Amino acid sequence: MKPETIERLRSLLAPARVLTSKEDLIPYGFDGTAVLQQLPACVVFPVDTQEVSAVVELANADDVPIVTRGSGTGLSGGSVPISDCIVLCLLRMNRILEVDTDNLTLLAETGTITKSIEDGALAEGLFYPPDPSSLKVSTIGGNVANNSGGLRGLKYGVTRDYVMGMEVVLPDGEIAWLGNKCVKDVAGYSLKDLFVGSEGTLGIITKVLLKLVPLPPARRTLLATYSTLEAGAETVSSIIAEKIIPCTLEFLDQTTLRCVEEFAKIGLPTEATSLLLMETDGHSAVVAEEAAKMEAIARRHGAIEVRVARDGLEAAELATARRSAFSALARVRPTTILEDVTVPRSRLAEMVRFVEDAAARHKVKVANFGHMGDGNLHPTFLTNEKDPEEMHRVELAMDEIFDFTIELGGTITGEHGVGLAKKKHLPAQFRDASYPLLKRIKGALDPKNLFNPGKIFDLQAASVSNEQLQNDA
Amino acid sequence: MNNCKTMPEAKRLETLDYSILQQCMHCGMCLPTCPTYDETGLERNSPRGRISLMRAIADGQLELTPAFGEEMYYCLGCLACTTACPAGVDYADLFENARADIEDAQILDTKERRFWRWLAVKTIFMRPRLLRAIGRVMWLYQSSGLQALLRRIGAFRLLPRNLRELEPMAPRIQRSFSDGLIAREEVPAEPPRFRVGMLTGCVQDLAFSDVNRDTVDVLLANGCSVVTPRCQACCGSLHGHNGETALAEELARRAIDQFDLDEVDAIISNAGGCGSHLKHYGRLLKNDPDYAAKAAIWDSKLKDIHEWLDEIGLAPPPALPEPMTVTYHDSCHLCHGQGVSRQPRDLLKAVPNLTLKPLAESSWCCGSAGVYNITQPEQAGKLQKRKVANILQTAAPNVATANPGCHLQLQTGLRIEGSDTIVHHPVSILARAYRNR
């Protein structure tokens, strides 16, 4: 990057909000994804939309790519920098601007931590349901840009289902407001939906208008343990078949269970082969009835034990423990590679079995957990990036899992995004005119390919290749 | 790159078992628990950011630079990240190795820094008799009225700013130290159930020898006979946390030599910061053929007082003479370093006539952090203010905490706010109850 560009960034923001030293940049060279790593040219911290717009204009004039970042908890390398780019970090834009209790909406700057959004809604007796496991760390902007899911996806849907509007800075620096507080709105294309899940490739979302719902008055959490993997999956199928839609149906296999217990120490039954965490919420009478039914179904499918959480505290403890699953798995091997393949719910049992078989075929260690209720699995490879031979086998197993997912009518990513980690597999899922359509949209909005280039897919003119981004170590 | 001297070597980080660094999968779960990241919002001031710098050094992508050195000393070492980390990263080990590399390479070296480190770390805290002689002089100065006089006439305005700010933080020295208050061996009235060794500490001994006496009283009331070696030295945590590994090793050997390890069921520490270091002598001395085995036994017997009382089952304390409302502040190295946070609360709740009020952010560092309030007064001051505000919010007239550094930091902070909230060690409250038989 030209020194003049840095100088102009410094005078635009403030010298303290433009980082360039090696010690400052190294910690921004990665996100929550394993292996991927690249130093940016600088990191900048705008404090408002005007500053974001000014940085974008400057980058546009100097042809410098911009990688937008929140807390850097992404799991597909979406916010991993590309060589010689500006990392634009939105964390200083972290205010909740309005909670509208008449229209049940919340307006916030996108650097706001997801948990603060949840708390801000709670303070008014309202509820913001999407709860990615990183919610205490991640930003709402990152959630919107990746269309994050979470533990409550089964009943409440994902981030997209709560985005009513947004302010976005376009690649030429123009600022656009998309959407509004109306429940119904069919004026023009639903442009806001174009930006949800766009992974920073189309625009920089600076404010977001979110839908809130009334806080469910009651909830109950149950824990069932099984001696086989299938019994848990069958319980889930039966619950859905009996037309119960609980807010959470989470599954952990034994490896995951043991790692989580080692960290959380809350007395999870580590001798069980699999564990199902179930939660129902809503009117207290409905909750009681559904909880009783789910307990009976679990027992019918041979659950060793069904435990009901004593109170909200224990329920929260269980959910927190579940949220630690991915990180807790890092206890087993040096490198932890997480996937989030998702299949139609009816094909779950097949998928679970296939993951086991693929791991066995290639002699790699895999742990499995995930959102059983919505078909979103997290097969997690426990490996060592310093062992190229083993990494190769991991890749082979992963390729088979992706292929099988697509064969079952599933998707290569349910909630983490494509980023860098999954872009190789995207063409297999977008087999018709849809794949070029993605690129045409990108080309129309960002003709110079300056917003997070090389993520989701490579354009012909892409300045960076996947190989370049691999940690060479 | 930073200077023309030969490149400083990061021997420890470079030879460290790489899997310890790899254990961090940079998920970011540590971020909201880190006080310095909370302050700046910059990744380099976060646990995963610091680990990434250490990893860059181990990988040869970064040299030992002064900026890296400053970063490692900006870290409080509070270990809140360790509690938060699902992956189980041993941050304390990484952090101490990084600081040791920094000291070996002398990248932060200045004349002034060298002098203070020589005086405090390498001299006073290596020599228990010298430390106590200084304590004696300080006691004379404080109790003779000289300190009050100097304060009244504003003599401290003549001191350079950093010393001037330190003066009010100097601990109030006790009239008698532990050896004067505790016999070498004390036995309970009834036949003892256990025999334990007692660590009196260094700062603890000078400023809180009464807490040591209370600890022994509580142990006696719980059927433990207590052996207390004379004129004990610093446990070496100061040295370990500040990159003086060789001195820390020496002090560990001395501490072990004070006890016949076969003769005691447990060795008791009542200071959170010390306990957290004392429990890892095994790691420190793993390459010492004469001490490795002994150190492993030591580790297994080393117990924090609250942990020990919880383990053996607390003898039900009698009621306090008058009702008492208390809130509890977690010493970082007791709760994050040793995982002891339930036990002190349970002990307090077991005391009749005592009401325990929850403290918001109870496990957020108070800014004492060993010598951090001396080396980084600005950040330490911010944390102290935040802690005191939370304590005042509870409206409890008493706050309990189990580490001399926190104790002093809270005392000073409360005094600055004009509060007369009293700081206690939980054990002192227990001892008061047992005395009310």
Boltz contact constraints between the chains, C-beta under 6 A:
constraints:
  - contact:
      token1: [A, 23]
      token2: [B, 44]
      max_distance: 6.0
  - contact:
      token1: [A, 23]
      token2: [B, 67]
      max_distance: 6.0
  - contact:
      token1: [A, 23]
      token2: [B, 68]
      max_distance: 6.0
  - contact:
      token1: [A, 24]
      token2: [B, 44]
      max_distance: 6.0
  - contact:
      token1: [A, 26]
      token2: [B, 52]
      max_distance: 6.0
  - contact:
      token1: [A, 26]
      token2: [B, 53]
      max_distance: 6.0
  - contact:
      token1: [A, 26]
      token2: [B, 56]
      max_distance: 6.0
  - contact:
      token1: [A, 27]
      token2: [B, 43]
      max_distance: 6.0
  - contact:
      token1: [A, 27]
      token2: [B, 44]
      max_distance: 6.0
  - contact:
      token1: [A, 27]
      token2: [B, 49]
      max_distance: 6.0
  - contact:
      token1: [A, 27]
      token2: [B, 52]
      max_distance: 6.0
  - contact:
      token1: [A, 28]
      token2: [B, 43]
      max_distance: 6.0
  - contact:
      token1: [A, 30]
      token2: [B, 26]
      max_distance: 6.0
  - contact:
      token1: [A, 32]
      token2: [B, 27]
      max_distance: 6.0
  - contact:
      token1: [A, 32]
      token2: [B, 28]
      max_distance: 6.0
  - contact:
      token1: [A, 71]
      token2: [B, 28]
      max_distance: 6.0
  - contact:
      token1: [A, 73]
      token2: [B, 28]
      max_distance: 6.0
  - contact:
      token1: [A, 91]
      token2: [B, 41]
      max_distance: 6.0
  - contact:
      token1: [A, 136]
      token2: [B, 32]
      max_distance: 6.0
  - contact:
      token1: [A, 137]
      token2: [B, 28]
      max_distance: 6.0
  - contact:
      token1: [A, 137]
      token2: [B, 31]
      max_distance: 6.0
  - contact:
      token1: [A, 137]
      token2: [B, 32]
      max_distance: 6.0
  - contact:
      token1: [A, 263]
      token2: [B, 86]
      max_distance: 6.0
  - contact:
      token1: [A, 324]
      token2: [B, 86]
      max_distance: 6.0
  - contact:
      token1: [A, 327]
      token2: [B, 27]
      max_distance: 6.0
  - contact:
      token1: [A, 327]
      token2: [B, 29]
      max_distance: 6.0
  - contact:
      token1: [A, 327]
      token2: [B, 86]
      max_distance: 6.0
  - contact:
      token1: [A, 327]
      token2: [B, 87]
      max_distance: 6.0
  - contact:
      token1: [A, 328]
      token2: [B, 86]
      max_distance: 6.0
  - contact:
      token1: [A, 330]
      token2: [B, 25]
      max_distance: 6.0
  - contact:
      token1: [A, 330]
      token2: [B, 87]
      max_distance: 6.0
  - contact:
      token1: [A, 331]
      token2: [B, 88]
      max_distance: 6.0
  - contact:
      token1: [A, 334]
      token2: [B, 19]
      max_distance: 6.0
  - contact:
      token1: [A, 334]
      token2: [B, 22]
      max_distance: 6.0
  - contact:
      token1: [A, 336]
      token2: [B, 25]
      max_distance: 6.0
  - contact:
      token1: [A, 473]
      token2: [B, 59]
      max_distance: 6.0
